Amino acid sequence: MEHERARDYVLAELPGYASWFQGRLDAGDPEELLMYLDTVSTWLLPDQAAHFGPDDFDAMLDEFRDDAGL
C-alpha cells in the first residue's frame, strides 16, 4: 500500500491561487501585501493541497495582516 507523503507547498503553486490573487488585486488589495504570500509555504498532503482554496488563502492573508499589525 502506497502512502501519501506531506510536503511543503508554496502557495503560488496551489490550484486556484493565481485567480484568487488576481481577484484580491481587483478588489483593491495592495500588490506588495499579496506578494508576501507568494513566498509563503505550508505543509500539506497532496489531497489537502488539491482542496486548498480561496478561504484558506484569505485566512493566511488575514493572519499575516494581524501579525504585521495591518
WOZIQUI-V379289 format. One record per run of one state. SS is the DSSP state (2 for helix, 1 for strand, 0 for the rest). FROM is the first residue (numbers start at 1). TO is the last residue. Records with the same first field share a line. If there is no record, write none. Layout:
SS = FROM-TO, FROM-TO
//
This chain:
0 = 1-6, 14-16, 27-30, 39-40, 45-45, 52-53, 69-70
1 = 7-10, 41-44
2 = 11-13, 17-26, 31-38, 46-51, 54-68
//
